[in-house]
Amino acid sequence: DAGVTQSPTHLIKTRGQQVTLRCSPKSGHDTVSWYQQALGQGPQFIFQYYEEEERQRGNFPDRFSGHQFPNYSSELNVNALLLGDSALYLCASSLAGLGEQYFGPGTRLTVT
Amino acid sequence: QQQVKQSPQSLIVQKGGISIINCAYENTAFDYFPWYQQFPGKGPALLIAIRPDVSEKKEGRFTISFNKSAKQFSLHIMDSQPGDSATYFCAAFGGNTPLVFGKGTRLSVIA
């Protein structure tokens, strides 16, 4: 049973560029949530997707957007990258948006 | 305003000892309280979780104690091992609030 997978593992971008991160949920899960984890901090909720719609959103600017596909996989897009966007981006999946969430290994984004 | 407050920030425990990490919350709509374990360079792994209708849950060497009236919960790691050295996060979920995390506790178990 495959767990949550994310790609790419690492990414280096330049300030002002755009980035797309990808996530495949755990088998049987239909909800995907995205989190940003700065070094030494706990994960911060970005948004959650269920039935291909953004269901909840945290305190992140509109530069952060997402998408969920019919197979429940998801993308996180960040436009106009800032140095402060450097972080570990985590995807978590759950069933019907329940609290029991399983995390992927994350994508380490570095903005230079 | 931080919705879940976690302490201590770091903890050093002798091998075989008990590690205790505490968390407190304010939002009474929270109804699910998980603990996550995270190793460097990895994503958080769900360790154990509890709901407010029970005061304690035990899984192997890991126990959650829950005090609903005090709005506090804690993780106890019995017989701590060097392999338990990691960062531990408490979290809370419920109502219209998504999963919110504490700031983490860096645990070091020394031989």
HADDOCK unambig.tbl for C-alpha pairs under 7 A between the chains (distance, minus, plus):
assign (segid A and resid 41 and name CA) (segid B and resid 103 and name CA) 5.46 0.50 0.50
assign (segid A and resid 41 and name CA) (segid B and resid 104 and name CA) 6.84 0.50 0.50
assign (segid A and resid 42 and name CA) (segid B and resid 101 and name CA) 5.79 0.50 0.50
assign (segid A and resid 42 and name CA) (segid B and resid 102 and name CA) 6.12 0.50 0.50
assign (segid A and resid 42 and name CA) (segid B and resid 103 and name CA) 4.81 0.50 0.50
assign (segid A and resid 42 and name CA) (segid B and resid 104 and name CA) 6.06 0.50 0.50
assign (segid A and resid 43 and name CA) (segid B and resid 101 and name CA) 6.43 0.50 0.50
assign (segid A and resid 90 and name CA) (segid B and resid 43 and name CA) 6.91 0.50 0.50
assign (segid A and resid 99 and name CA) (segid B and resid 32 and name CA) 6.48 0.50 0.50
assign (segid A and resid 99 and name CA) (segid B and resid 93 and name CA) 5.78 0.50 0.50
assign (segid A and resid 99 and name CA) (segid B and resid 99 and name CA) 6.58 0.50 0.50
assign (segid A and resid 102 and name CA) (segid B and resid 45 and name CA) 6.90 0.50 0.50
assign (segid A and resid 102 and name CA) (segid B and resid 46 and name CA) 6.58 0.50 0.50
assign (segid A and resid 103 and name CA) (segid B and resid 43 and name CA) 5.90 0.50 0.50
assign (segid A and resid 103 and name CA) (segid B and resid 44 and name CA) 6.03 0.50 0.50
assign (segid A and resid 103 and name CA) (segid B and resid 45 and name CA) 6.55 0.50 0.50
assign (segid A and resid 104 and name CA) (segid B and resid 43 and name CA) 5.62 0.50 0.50
assign (segid A and resid 105 and name CA) (segid B and resid 42 and name CA) 5.07 0.50 0.50
assign (segid A and resid 105 and name CA) (segid B and resid 43 and name CA) 4.23 0.50 0.50
assign (segid A and resid 106 and name CA) (segid B and resid 42 and name CA) 6.93 0.50 0.50
assign (segid A and resid 106 and name CA) (segid B and resid 43 and name CA) 5.77 0.50 0.50
